[in-house]
Amino acid sequence: MEVSDGLETNEKVIELGKDVAMQIAAMNPTFLDKSDVSQETLDKEKEIQLATLANDPKMASKPDKVKEGIVAGKLGKFYKENCLLQSRPLSRKIRSLWRSTWRRGQGSGRLHPDQGLLSL
């Protein structure tokens, strides 16, 4: 990540960098964002979830539409567990960073003082 001049020694930026690193280390994400997950991966995950439901005696009698809804919910959980930007941040500071940068589509990989990222 490129940091604007003068920010590389700013304590808040250094602390934020450590928080982001801890988030990544704690969850070990496979993908940055859910848009990075290939259709092949999604199809495989859906197949695994449908097979799991088929082997569950409680779910075997459920209509296919209900099973599809359950699988859709499980895919949401898959995103949260495997995609960094869909995960629940461990710290409030990281949540604020994601909202102000990546979630708004401004993720240029740069921190600028005028983006409000230092007023965490």
N, C-alpha and C positions, 0 to 999 in steps of 0.2 A: 504494500500500500504506500502510496506517495503522500507525504505530509507537507503542507505549506511551510514556507520559511518561518522559522521562529517557533514552530509548534513541536518540533522534535524533542525539545527539552521541557516542554510544558508538563507539569506533574499530572494534570487531569487527562491529557492525551496518553501519557504513559500508563496511568491507572486503567483507562478505558481499554487500551491495547491488551493489558494483562487480563482484564475481565472477559474480553472477547476470546482470547486464547484459552482461558479456563472453560468457557462455554463449549468451544470446539473440542477440547480434550475430554470433557465430561460426556459429551454425547457421541463423539466420533461419527459425524454425519457422512453419509455416502454421497449426498448431493447438496449443492448450495441452495437451490430453489426447486419447487415442484415442477417447474417448466423444464428442468434439466433431466427429469426422469423419463426414460425412453418408453415408448408404447410397449415394447417387448417386455420390459421390466414390469410394467403395470399389468399386462396380460398374464404374466407368470404369477404375480402376486394374487391376482383375481382367481386364477386357477387353483392356487394353493388354498385360498380362503373358501372357495366353493367345495373343494374336496374335504376340507375340515368340516364344513357344515353337513355334507352328505354322510360323513361318518359319525355324526352326532345324533344319537337316537331321538333327542328332543327336537332337532331341526329337520329330520328326514321327512316329516309329514307336512312341513310348512310349504305354502305355495312358492313358486319360483320368484314371483314379484317380491315377496317378503325376503327371500334369500338374497336377491339382488340389492335390496335396501340395506341389509345387514353387511353385505360385502362392501357397499359404498361407504358405510361408516367405518369399516375396518381399513379401507384404503385411506380415509382421512387420518386415521391413527398411524398408518404406514408413513404418510407424509410428515407427520409430527415427529416421528421417531427417526426418520432418515434424511430429512431436509433441514439444513441449518436455519433457513429463514422461516420455516413453518413451525419450528420447535418453540417451546415455551422458554423464553430466556431465563437464565438463572438469576440475573440481577436486573433491577429496575433501570440502571444506566444503559444496559444493552438494549432493553426494550425501547428506550427513548431513542437510542442510536438507530435502531432498525426502522422505527416509525419515521424518523426525520430524514433518512437517507434511502435505504433500499426499498422499503415498502412504498415509497412515493415514486419509485422508478428513477431516482436520481443517482443511483449507485455507480458513480464514476471511479470509485476506489480512491478518492481524495478527500481529505478533511480540510475544511476551510473555516476560519473563525466566524465568518458571516453566515454560516449554515446553522448556527445555534447549537452545535454539538458539544461545545465546551461549557455550556450552562447547565450541565447535568447536575 
